[in-house]
Amino acid sequence: MKKGHRIMILLLLISLTCGILLTTNLKDLRKIQNLEGQCDQFKVSEAINEVAWNITWGGAGDEHGIGLALDTVGDLYCVGDTFSFGAGGQDLALVKFAPNGSRLWNTTWGGAANDWGYQVAIDTAGDLYCVGGTYSFGAGSSDLALVKFAPNGSRLWNTTWGGAADDSGYEIALDTAGDLYCVGLTYSFGAAGKNLALVKFAPNGSRLWNTTWGGAEQMGFGMALDTADNIYCVGSAAQDLALVKFAPNGSRLWNTTWGGAANDWGYGVVLDTAGNIYCVGWTGSFGVGGQDLALVKFAPNGFRLWNTTWGGAGNDGSSEVVLDTAGNIYIAATTQSFGAGGSDLVLVKFSKAELPSGIPGFGLSLLFLVLIVISIIKIFDKSTIPKKNKFLNLILNQ
């Protein structure tokens, strides 16, 4: 057989093999990546039936608890807002509870106008950092507010960030050096309209840098840091769930979105030990109801691995997600589809054992492809391989 014919046959066989393997794996990939409405494949707990205790705190007005953190001894810190206590109509509220639910102390922060808290974080010394927004202080209409409290609830300092328009913070995280990162939204900076805002502060409250991402309709709600202090922000972009990765210096590394024809939003994000990223929120594009809880898993490079939904005929959505040491996923959400009526709190658990881990068979298929190619090459007359091609000679002479 002539050399040219042999090369043509080789190329055809390689193309055929690639086509078969890629078609098989893409079918598996589509099965993994589109799991909407398939939660019966997973072990999902819709509620916890045994309640150890529950407690309330408030006054004659309205109070809301939004963020929660635990310290090393199991004490709980709840941040939100209060209309019953403080200096103005609405103030940031921080309440500490013992592990048994008894209230240890509460404090407020604010001015004559409305102020609120969204999340709280604790450093290694037990100091507390609350992020939210303020109309009482700052440069503009509303500004991002960051307030530091001592472990006993006394205020140590507060600072704001913003411009002439509306700005607010929604999530806070600390890195290994004790620096603080706040994510939220800004109308004052960035492209025209609403932008995701990320601001870094030193432990003493001085601003180190700030950056924005987006166009007309972007905002950040959740944030997580990896072991290298890279920052992952989740939120929305043009009505799709948006995930953006930033380097520790604030430079954007990549961004990606997920969604469909309707509105889809991201609210919470967490990383596993392998660097995979789990985002939760709600979706109007997929699922069984008007709005369903959405859970999307991304690889460390931002590639979407799979997504799934949970919900019923009503509106259901999520704001927070955590992983346990076994890799199980717990999601705090609100449901109008289940419970006692109206909107109920719901805790949903996804068992790691029932979740897909990646593209099944892809690595094995790739190895199989390589072996096939090497075998086909060996069929050739070795004399057709140039002597100077050391790589091919090495393979063929095995």
C-alpha positions in Angstrom: 0.0 0.0 0.0 1.3 3.4 -0.9 2.4 5.8 1.8 -0.3 8.4 0.9 -3.1 5.8 1.2 -1.8 4.6 4.6 -1.8 8.2 5.9 -5.4 8.8 4.6 -6.6 5.6 6.2 -4.9 6.6 9.5 -6.6 10.0 9.5 -10.0 8.4 8.8 -9.6 5.9 11.6 -8.5 8.6 14.1 -11.4 10.9 13.0 -13.9 8.0 13.4 -12.5 7.0 16.8 -12.7 10.6 18.1 -16.2 11.0 16.8 -17.4 7.9 18.6 -15.7 8.7 21.9 -16.7 12.4 21.9 -20.3 11.6 21.0 -20.5 9.1 23.8 -19.1 11.5 26.4 -21.1 14.4 25.2 -24.3 12.4 25.8 -23.1 11.7 29.3 -22.1 15.3 29.8 -25.6 16.5 28.7 -27.1 14.1 31.2 -25.0 15.5 34.0 -25.2 19.2 33.1 -29.0 19.3 32.8 -30.7 17.7 35.9 -33.6 20.1 36.2 -36.5 18.5 37.9 -34.6 15.3 38.6 -34.0 15.8 42.3 -35.7 12.4 43.0 -32.3 11.0 41.9 -30.8 12.5 45.1 -31.3 12.0 48.8 -33.1 15.3 49.5 -34.3 16.2 53.0 -37.1 18.8 52.8 -37.1 19.6 56.5 -35.7 18.6 59.8 -38.4 17.2 62.0 -36.6 17.4 65.4 -36.1 21.0 66.4 -33.6 21.4 69.3 -34.8 24.9 70.1 -35.9 28.2 68.6 -35.8 31.7 69.9 -36.9 35.2 68.8 -35.6 38.7 69.5 -37.3 42.0 68.8 -39.6 44.7 69.9 -42.7 46.5 68.8 -41.4 47.2 65.3 -40.1 44.9 62.6 -36.9 43.0 62.9 -35.1 40.8 60.4 -32.3 38.3 60.8 -30.2 37.9 57.6 -26.6 36.8 58.4 -25.3 34.2 60.8 -21.9 33.1 62.1 -20.5 30.8 64.8 -17.4 31.2 66.9 -15.1 28.5 68.1 -17.1 27.7 71.2 -20.4 27.5 69.4 -21.9 30.9 70.2 -24.0 32.3 67.4 -24.1 35.9 66.0 -27.1 37.0 64.1 -27.0 40.3 62.0 -29.9 42.0 60.3 -31.9 45.1 61.1 -34.3 46.5 63.6 -37.1 49.1 63.7 -37.6 48.7 67.4 -34.2 49.8 68.8 -31.4 52.1 67.9 -31.0 55.7 66.7 -33.1 55.8 63.6 -36.0 54.3 61.8 -34.0 51.3 60.8 -30.7 50.3 62.3 -28.2 47.5 61.9 -28.8 44.9 64.6 -26.3 42.3 66.0 -27.4 39.7 68.5 -25.3 37.1 70.3 -26.8 33.8 71.4 -25.3 30.9 73.5 -25.3 27.4 72.0 -28.5 26.6 74.0 -30.3 29.6 72.4 -30.2 32.0 75.3 -29.5 35.6 74.4 -26.1 36.9 75.7 -26.2 40.5 74.3 -27.5 42.7 71.5 -26.4 45.9 70.0 -27.3 48.3 67.2 -25.5 50.7 64.8 -26.9 53.5 62.7 -28.0 57.1 62.5 -31.1 59.2 61.9 -31.8 57.5 58.5 -32.1 53.8 57.6 -29.2 51.4 58.1 -29.0 47.6 57.9 -26.7 44.6 58.1 -26.5 41.6 55.7 -23.7 39.4 56.9 -21.2 38.9 59.7 -17.8 37.4 59.9 -15.5 36.5 62.8 -11.7 36.8 62.9 -9.3 34.6 65.0 -9.5 37.0 67.9 -13.3 36.8 68.0 -13.9 40.3 66.7 -17.0 40.7 64.5 -17.3 42.4 61.1 -20.7 43.3 59.8 -21.4 44.5 56.3 -24.5 46.1 55.0 -25.7 49.6 53.9 -26.3 53.0 55.3 -28.3 56.1 54.5 -27.1 57.9 57.6 -23.4 58.1 56.8 -21.1 58.1 53.8 -20.8 60.0 50.5 -24.0 59.5 48.7 -27.6 58.3 48.7 -26.7 54.9 50.3 -23.3 53.5 50.9 -21.7 50.2 51.7 -21.2 50.1 55.5 -18.6 48.0 57.4 -18.7 47.9 61.2 -16.3 46.1 63.6 -17.4 45.0 67.0 -15.4 43.5 69.9 -16.4 40.0 71.2 -18.5 41.8 74.0 -20.5 43.8 71.4 -18.8 47.2 71.8 -18.2 49.0 68.5 -14.5 49.4 67.6 -14.8 51.3 64.3 -17.0 51.8 61.3 -16.4 52.9 57.7 -18.3 53.4 54.5 -17.6 53.1 50.8 -19.6 54.6 47.9 -20.3 57.5 45.7 -23.1 59.9 44.8 -25.6 57.1 43.9 -26.8 54.0 45.7 -24.2 51.4 46.9 -24.5 48.5 49.3 -22.7 45.5 50.6 -24.1 42.0 50.9 -21.4 39.6 51.8 -18.1 39.7 53.7 -15.1 37.3 54.0 -11.7 37.4 55.6 -8.4 36.1 54.1 -5.5 34.5 55.9 -3.9 37.8 56.7 -7.1 39.2 58.3 -7.9 41.5 55.4 -11.6 41.9 54.6 -13.5 41.6 51.3 -17.0 43.0 50.8 -19.1 42.3 47.8 -22.3 44.1 46.8 -23.6 46.5 44.2 -22.8 50.0 43.0 -24.6 52.6 40.9 -21.8 55.1 41.6 -18.8 53.4 39.8 -18.2 51.1 36.9 -20.3 50.9 33.7 -23.6 52.8 33.4 -26.3 51.2 35.6 -25.8 48.6 38.3 -22.5 46.9 38.7 -21.0 44.2 41.0 -18.7 45.9 43.5 -15.8 44.3 45.3 -13.9 46.2 48.0 -10.9 45.2 50.1 -10.2 46.6 53.5 -7.3 46.3 55.9 -8.0 44.9 59.4 -8.1 48.5 60.7 -10.8 49.5 58.2 -8.7 51.4 55.7 -9.7 50.7 52.1 -7.0 48.9 50.1 -8.7 48.7 46.7 -12.0 48.4 45.0 -13.1 47.1 41.7 -16.3 46.6 39.7 -17.6 44.2 37.1 -20.5 44.3 34.7 -22.6 46.5 32.5 -26.1 47.7 33.0 -27.5 45.0 35.3 -24.9 43.2 37.4 -24.7 42.8 41.2 -22.9 40.5 43.7 -24.7 38.7 46.6 -22.3 35.9 47.7 -18.6 35.4 48.0 -16.0 32.8 49.0 -12.2 32.6 49.1 -10.0 29.7 48.2 -6.8 28.7 49.9 -4.7 31.1 47.7 -7.1 34.0 48.7 -8.6 34.1 45.2 -12.1 35.6 45.4 -15.3 34.0 43.9 -18.3 36.3 43.7 -21.8 35.1 42.7 -24.7 37.3 41.8 -26.6 38.2 38.6 -25.8 39.5 35.2 -28.6 40.5 32.8 -30.9 38.2 34.7 -28.6 35.2 34.6 -26.6 33.7 37.5 -23.1 35.2 37.3 -19.9 33.8 38.8 -16.7 36.0 38.7 -13.2 35.0 39.9 -10.8 37.7 41.1 -7.2 37.5 42.1 -6.1 38.7 45.6 -5.1 42.0 44.0 -8.6 42.6 42.6 -7.8 41.8 38.9 -10.5 39.7 37.2 -9.4 36.2 36.2 -12.6 34.9 34.6 -16.4 35.2 34.6 -19.2 32.9 33.5 -23.0 32.9 33.6 -25.7 30.3 33.8 -29.4 30.6 33.0 -32.2 30.4 30.5 -34.9 32.5 28.9 -36.4 33.7 32.3 -34.7 35.3 35.3 -32.0 33.4 37.2 -30.0 34.7 40.2 -27.1 33.5 42.3 -27.0 34.2 46.1 -24.6 31.9 47.8 -21.3 30.2 46.9 -19.0 27.7 48.5 -15.8 25.7 47.5 -14.9 22.1 48.2 -11.4 20.8 49.0 -10.7 20.2 45.3 -11.5 23.8 44.4 -14.9 23.0 42.7 -17.5 25.8 43.1 -21.1 25.4 44.1 -23.5 28.3 43.5 -27.1 28.5 44.8 -29.9 30.9 44.1 -33.2 30.6 42.2 -34.3 30.1 38.6 -37.3 31.0 36.6 -36.0 29.2 33.6 -35.8 25.6 34.8 -37.6 23.4 37.3 -41.2 22.6 38.0 -42.6 25.8 39.5 -42.7 29.5 38.8 -39.4 29.9 40.6 -37.2 27.0 41.9 -34.1 26.6 44.0 -31.1 26.3 41.7 -27.8 24.5 42.5 -24.9 24.8 39.9 -21.5 23.2 40.2 -18.5 24.7 38.4 -15.0 23.3 37.9 -12.1 25.5 39.3 -11.6 27.0 35.8 -15.3 28.1 35.6 -16.5 25.3 33.4 -20.0 24.2 34.4 -20.1 20.5 35.5 -23.8 20.1 36.3 -26.9 21.9 37.6 -30.1 20.9 39.3 -33.2 22.4 40.8 -35.5 21.8 43.7 -39.0 23.0 44.3 -42.7 22.7 43.7 -45.7 24.5 42.2 -45.0 27.7 44.2 -41.9 30.0 44.3 -38.8 28.5 46.0 -35.3 30.0 46.2 -32.1 29.8 48.1 -29.6 32.2 49.7 -26.9 30.2 51.5 -25.0 26.9 50.9 -22.5 25.0 53.0 -20.6 21.7 52.7 -19.8 19.3 55.5 -16.5 17.3 55.7 -18.1 14.4 53.8 -19.0 16.7 50.8 -22.7 16.7 51.4 -24.4 20.0 50.4 -26.8 21.9 52.7 -28.9 24.7 51.4 -31.0 27.2 53.4 -33.9 28.4 51.4 -37.4 29.8 51.3 -40.4 27.8 50.0 -44.0 28.6 49.0 -44.5 25.0 47.7 -44.2 23.1 51.0 -44.7 23.8 54.7 -47.4 25.4 56.8 -48.4 28.2 54.5 -47.2 31.4 52.9 -43.4 31.3 52.8 -41.6 28.8 55.0 -37.9 28.3 55.8 -36.6 25.0 54.3 -33.3 23.2 54.6 -32.4 21.0 51.7 -29.6 18.4 51.7 -28.0 16.9 48.7 -26.0 13.7 49.4 -22.6 13.6 47.8 -23.1 9.8 47.2 -26.0 10.6 44.8 -24.4 13.5 43.0 -22.5 13.2 39.8 -18.7 13.9 40.2 -17.8 14.8 36.6 -17.9 13.5 33.0 -18.1 9.7 33.4 -15.6 7.8 31.4 -13.9 10.8 29.9 -10.4 10.1 31.2 -10.7 6.4 30.3 -11.9 7.2 26.8 -9.0 9.6 26.3 -6.6 6.9 27.3 -8.3 4.4 25.0 -8.1 7.0 22.1 -4.3 7.4 22.7 -3.8 3.6 22.7 -5.7 3.2 19.4 -3.7 5.9 17.7 -0.4 4.3 18.8 -1.6 0.9 17.6 -2.6 2.3 14.2 0.8 4.0 13.9 2.6 0.8 14.6 0.9 -0.8 11.6 2.9 1.5 9.4 6.3 0.6 8.0 8.8 2.0 10.4 10.9 3.1 7.5 8.3 5.8 6.6 9.0 7.6 9.8 11.9 10.1 9.5 14.9 9.2 11.6 14.9 12.7 13.1 11.5 12.2 14.7 12.7 11.0 18.0 9.2 11.0 19.6 7.6 8.7 17.0 10.6 6.4 16.8 10.5 6.1 20.6 6.8 5.0 20.4 7.2 2.6 17.5 10.3 0.9 18.9 8.7 -0.1 22.2 
